[in-house]
């Protein structure tokens, strides 16, 4: 996934069945899962249950590249 500076996954939080994990390959993102907000940078990863409302936002000055996986797969 590539998020340009200032881009996000939308005003509404995402929520769906499954689990998500990923690693930040470049840049930095702000990840919100429920009430928790954390900025992740290159080399850091995440894991959470996807039924919890969540959102990704690029808070850096360069594109953010994320390698992620969902189970079950969602599009």
BELBEL-V7504 format. One record per residue. PSI is psi in whole degrees, 0 to 359 (999 if undefined). Layout:
psi->PSI
psi->PSI
This chain:
psi->143
psi->126
psi->122
psi->161
psi->130
psi->348
psi->153
psi->180
psi->9
psi->164
psi->321
psi->138
psi->145
psi->151
psi->127
psi->170
psi->152
psi->197
psi->152
psi->145
psi->159
psi->173
psi->142
psi->117
psi->331
psi->144
psi->204
psi->147
psi->154
psi->121
psi->124
psi->125
psi->109
psi->236
psi->355
psi->133
psi->131
psi->141
psi->125
psi->140
psi->176
psi->128
psi->347
psi->155
psi->177
psi->160
psi->133
psi->162
psi->127
psi->346
psi->344
psi->129
psi->136
psi->161
psi->143
psi->141
psi->134
psi->113
psi->7
psi->183
psi->359
psi->167
psi->148
psi->133
psi->127
psi->133
psi->120
psi->162
psi->143
psi->144
psi->129
psi->161
psi->140
psi->155
psi->999
